[in-house]
Amino acid sequence: MKHFAAAAFGFLLCACASYDGSSLRAGVSSDADVRSVMGAPGAEYTAADGTRRLVYPHGPLGTQTYVVSVGRDGRVSDVQQALKDETFMGINPGLSEEQILEMIGPPGEKMHFARSNTTAWDYRYVDGWGYPSVFSVTFDADGHVVSKVSRRLEKEGRR
């Protein structure tokens, strides 16, 4: 039984390592390494300079989305957890839907508001203080950011 528990624990550690791409090394790991470790990306975007961003959302109600940047040379340049306060601070009015998708990946939920002709994208995440939260970014009819807001999710009975 002890051997089984140790093997199961080892398997879980390996699974966690591949989940966040922590075994990938900037300048060393290749695009093929990324796909081997993390699987097929949920989305892939190519910037004008040829850099690719492989997006790994763990949702739809997951609180983590990993973005792996791969340079034109096919090597990893960066692996980041995108759903965090610091990233959200860089989202400003005027950015396009495509730019938001490249930054933080696809939303967990979308809602259209007919009266204002706007659409909100919601992302669940854990804020810098460890609280479950929702980040919401709102787009106008042309697909440009008009507002953003974060709110903590309170547990029932807590106020």
N, C-alpha and C positions, 0 to 999 in steps of 0.2 A: 504494500500500500504506500509506503514511504517513497518508493521509486516512482510509482505512478504519479504521486503528488508532485515530486520534483520534476518529472517530465512535463506534466501539465503546466507547472509554473514556468518552465523554460519556454514552452510553446507560446504561452501568453506574452512573455517578454519579447520574443521574436515578432509576434503579431503586432505588439505596440510599437516596436522599432520601425516596422514597415508602414505603419499607419500614418506617422508624421514625417517620414522621410529622414529621420535623424541619422540614418546610416549613410546618407548621401554626402559627398564632399565637394565643395565648390572647387572648380578648376580640374577636378579629377574624375568625378562621376559623369557618365554619358547619358544621353537621352534614353538609350536602351536600358541602362542601369535604373533610371527613374521608373520606367515602365515595368521592369522586372520586380522592383521593390514595392512600388505603390499601385501597380496595375494600370489599366487604361484610364486616362484623365476623363473627368466629367465634361470638360470643355478645354479648348486649346485656342489661343489667340497669337497672332504674329504681328509684331510692331513694325513700323516703317523701316527700322534699322535692321530687321531680320531676327531680332530676339523673339523667342517664343515663350509664352507663359502657359504652363500646364496647370489646370485648376482641378483640385480634388476636393469637392464638397462632401461632407459627411452628414447627410441630411435625408429628407428635406427639413427635418426639425433638429438636425444636429447643430452643435454650437461651434464647430470647427470647419474651416475651409483652408486647405494648404495650397499655396501657389508656388510652383517650382519654375524659376526662370532659367531658360537654356539659351546660351549665346549662339551666334552664327557658327561657331566652331563645334557645336553639338555637345558642349560641356555645361554642366550645371554651374550657374553663377550665384544662385540664392534659393533657399527654401524658407518660406515664411508662413506662419499662421495668419491669415488675412483678417479674420473676424476679431478685431481688437480695437480698443479706443483710439490708439495712435493712427491706425489706418482710417478710421471714420473721420478723424479730425481733418484729413486731407481731402475729404469730399466736400466740394463747394459748388454753389450755384453756377450753372453754365456747363458743367461736365455732361457728357453724353451717356446714354445707356450703355453703349459699347465700352466706354472708358470705365464705368462702374463694374461691368462684367469682368473686365480685365483686372481690376483692382481686387474685387472681393468675390467674384464668381456669381453664379445664379442665385436668386433669392429663394427662400423657403416658401414664401407666399407672395402673391400679387393681388392688389385690389384696385379696381378702377372706380373713380368718383365722377359720375356723369355730370353733375352740376358744375363742377370746376374743370371738367375735362382733364383731370390729372390721374396719374397712376402711382400707387405706392408699392414699393418693394420692401418686404420685411425679412430681416435676418436675425435669428436667435443666436445669442453669443453669451459668454461669461465676461462681465466687465472687469476692470482692473482691480476691483475690490472683491471679486469672486462671486458676485451676485448674478443669477440668471437674468438676462436682459434681452430687449428687442431693439435693434437699430432699424429705423425706417427712413427710406429716402424717397422723395416724391418728385415725379417728372411731369413736365407740361406735355401738351399734345405733340410737340415736336421732339420729345424724347430727351429733354435737357433738365438737369436737376434744378428744382426751384426751392426745395427745403429738405431738411433732415432733422431727425430727433431720435434720441435714445431714451428708453425707459426701463426701469427695473421691473421684473415680474415678482409681485408679492405673493407669498404663499397664503392660501385661504386661512382666514382667522387671524392673520398678522396685519397690523396697521400701525 
